[in-house]
């Protein structure tokens, strides 16, 4: 089972999970993950994941689109913030379906329809395939030299950033996991990760060596002063 869609209210997650099950899909609700709260204010929000077998992702998206379309009426169109968008802005949304959830995307399509602008299913399908190919194409790190130098200057941050680039994956519309970054970026991140670990180790052991040396010098000075004091007493 893979995460199919993420939602932020239990009611909506329950409703979508139940609808998918009614359509014969093996859907499951998972609320085990929690959003990290950077304010540390103890107001963390749950993210609810509706899960599907990865081979059911395509069917699940078709069913989910029907679910959202059936819940869009005139009141929903007018209440949505897309109603304030221009036709050009709505067209840009329709041409990039991979960047929007099914509900918002269909709101944009329906708003354009009410304004006299309609797309055929073939056009929408073409937008979808082109958008998916662009959205899930592996990313490449830009300004590689500056990125590498920045990570080496701050090696602790470098370890985290390089690990993310090296291991991060996304799940596409077919339920397949793909690396977020291309092979060249991940190879460079492996090199940066090793260098950052070596730098951290060097700083740690050099600091320990300096402290040890300071203790030795302090002990030597103390012993010297004690010997000098004994000599003065004896004289």
JOVEN-V784846 format. One line per field, one symbol per residue. ss: DSSP state (H for helix, E for strand, C for the rest). phi: phi as a letter, one per 30 degrees, with the letter a starting at -180 (. if undefined). burial: # if it has 9 or more other C-alpha atoms within 8 Angstrom, else .. A space follows every 10 residues. Layout:
ss: ???
phi: ???
burial: ???
This chain:
ss: CEEEEEECCH HHHHHHHHHH HHCCCCCEEE CCCECCCCCC CCCCCECEEE EECHHHHHHH HHHHHHHHHH CCCHHHHHHC HHHHCCHHHH HHHHCCHHHC CHHHHHHHHH HHHHCCCCCC HHHHHHHHHH HHHHHCCCEC CCCHHHHHHH HHHCHHHHHH HHHHHHHCEE ECCCCCEEEC ECHHHHHHHH HHHHHHHHHH HHHHHHHHHH HHHHHHHHHH HHHHHHHHHH HHHHC
phi: .bdcacbcbd dddddddddd dddicdcbcb bdcbddcddh cicdcdcccc cbdddcdddd dddddddddd ccbddddddd dddcdddddd dddddbddcb dddddddddd ddddcicbcd ddddddeddd dddddcdedb dchedddddd dddbdddddd ddddddcdbb cddcicdbdd cddddddddd dddddddddd dddddddddd dddddddddd dddddddddd ddddd
burial: ..##.###.. .###.##### #...#.#.## #..#..#... ...####### ####.###.# #.###.###. .#....#... .##......# #.######.# .##.###### ###....... ...#..##.. ##...#.... ......##.# ##..#..##. ###.##.#.# #####..### ##..###.## .##.###.## .......... .......... .......... .....
